[in-house]
Amino acid sequence: MPDAATSASTAPDIDLLDGPCRALAEAADAVGEAARYASGLAFGVRLPAAALARGGRTRLGWRTLLRTLTDPSGLGWAPRGRGVARAGRLAGILAGRESLAISIAVCGLKARIRAASAGRPELFDDPDAAAVLGAVGAGRQGEAVRLFRAVMRERGAEHAFALLAPSFADILAWHALTDANPFNDHAGWQVATGRAETAEPALGLGAAFWAFCDPGTGLPEGPAATGAVTGTAPTPGPARRRVTNRPPRPAPLPPDGGLSGRAAALRTHAFRLYGVAGTRDWHGPETEALRAEVTRLAARCATAAGGFALAAAQLQDQ
């Protein structure tokens, strides 16, 4: 185990992780809202009807919008909303298609868990807590949840929550956003971003019932399913200020500037994430993995912004 001086130099600085966690949560929220707006256009009635009837630039803009909503190098699989968009989103979840908004939210959740655990080195003296946080650090969300639930069964929910608070909410939210059950995503999204998302009923049964029936098998773990940041559990270091994992206050929604307004918002968040990734005061191997992941997410956010800007120009910003 590294000595105290080495631990102090490699453990992540909690104060410096506060800003990245907030930037990731707000970027996820902005990407999700932009995808919802674009889905309303692309899968609504007015734009498809006009594109099929007129052709020309309207049809070209519609096709650009559809490509932007399903671009693996940008938004991933991003349909959101009602009707056809909702059906498309559920199909993507069940097929294991990855979403940029979810990947950014998961990256922020993992950073929050790391920041909270770094301020409590005593957690690694408890074998159960160390096992849970080790699974989190290695990107194994399914294993982390199974271990957490085992602690609740064997040692009681009160002990488990007291032991891992406030990280248990983030661990469960991470699992909800990346498992194969689409009906518990609204809860995970609210924890990750602070923005409530309506739980829609399906087949006459409430989403809470479907979430309760979740077998918890989850999707195969990997970069596409988890937006994972690789690495091991953070090395215990000197005690620091404890970080609370209270969901960030959601940023106000942008004014209705159409697609060009959403493109500008995503471009702003891309620049902000690039700035987060370029922070030079972070230390440690886990932080380098986080930096690389944030850089990839920023590039995808910029790609999505470019797609929306092109569609806006072709559609004259409908």
HUSULHU-V373046 format. One record per run of one state. SS is the DSSP state (@ for helix, = for strand, . for the rest). FROM is the first residue (numbers start at 0). LEN is the number of residues. Records with the same first field share a line. If there is no record, write none. Layout:
SS: FROM-LEN, FROM-LEN
This chain:
.: 0-3, 10-3, 42-3, 54-1, 69-6, 76-7, 94-4, 118-2, 125-1, 137-3, 155-1, 164-2, 178-3, 193-8, 202-2, 205-1, 212-10, 226-31, 277-7, 315-3
@: 3-7, 13-29, 45-9, 55-14, 83-11, 99-19, 120-5, 126-11, 140-15, 156-8, 166-12, 181-12, 206-6, 222-4, 257-20, 284-31
=: 75-1, 98-1, 201-1, 204-1
